[in-house]
Amino acid sequence: MTHDLVVLFEHPDWQKPLFSALTRRNIRFGTFDLKHAAFDPDTLPEVPLYFNQASPSASVRGNTRAVPFCLSLMRSLEQGGARVLNGSRAFSLELSKSSQAALMRRLAIPHPRTLAFNDVDRALAQWGDRWPALLKPEQGGSGARMYLLHSAAELVRLLTDRPDLWLPDNLLLLQEYFDVDPSQGIVRMEFLGGDLLYAMRVISHGAFNLCPSEVCNPEGGGGHCEVPETKPVRPVEFHPYPGIPSAAVDAGRALMAGGGLDVGGIEYLEAKDGRLIFYDINANSNLRAPIAQTYGFDPFERVVDFLWGML
């Protein structure tokens, strides 16, 4: 074994700050690019600790094969006795928004009404007249393939004109829409090892891509995200939220533990009636260094501390 840790990744830029922090700390680590790879289950594992940083949004970058490959690889690693942080259980949850809704129901955490479907007629018969509604992919990622729809006819027309929206898994969701104060946006909490790392407000200006990566949504706009969506009139804004309610943090901790996540982001919105509505669980957490720095620390150094403690 020449390494103590291997990072599984797919995005060419997201992991650079983590790799730099690991290098500064002289940790013997390797990288495993999931885009073009192969593995032999009889030879695994090669190191005691793996850290999964794959994302469901790989498909929008032309890397659809990376997702099932990563899941299969992690299952083989776990069968071989390796510890995989954000392993197959956590990644499977991130790949399934319907499973996320089921977890929230089990934990009695408020969340949007959700309907998974592979047939439009059956979906409309069960959904009824609950419009407007959000159309989402079961396997999400960076806001791709999300639409705000106002009628059944709009859904039928969209899926007739855009059959590619069924890809990659031929499963879609209708989800309850909540009208929120645009100036307040949504809240994203980042957790590390079961503890809150920081919280921030995200003001989208109409965008669905709320990826916190500075590559995708840099300060001032002009990012290089490959999600094909209409760009907002103004760049997505990220603001520290030190006054986050303790009830929100408790719910986030429960979701992290219930989903088996070691590192992750939990998102919720504030309905106009005051309820906190949780709607997204992210196992691949793109930490935003400028936000963490307002709290007085480097988030990637904290991740390295966590990884070192697992060795």
JORA-V370499 format. One line per field, one symbol per residue. psi: psi as a letter, one per 40 degrees, with the letter a starting at -180 (. if undefined). A space follows every 50 residues. Layout:
# JORA-V370499
psi: ???
This chain:
# JORA-V370499
psi: heidihhhidheddedddddddddefhhiiihhedgiiihdeeiididhi hhfiideddeeefdeddddddddddddddeeihhhfadddddddehdddd ddddddefhhiihhhiiehddddddddafgiiihhiidgahfeifhihie iddddddddddgeeedieefhiihihhhhihdedaihhhhihfeihdiii ihhdfeidgfheheddgiheafifiehgihiidiihihhigdfhiddddd ddddddddefhdhihhiiihieeeihhhehhhdhhgihddddddefihdd ddddddddee.
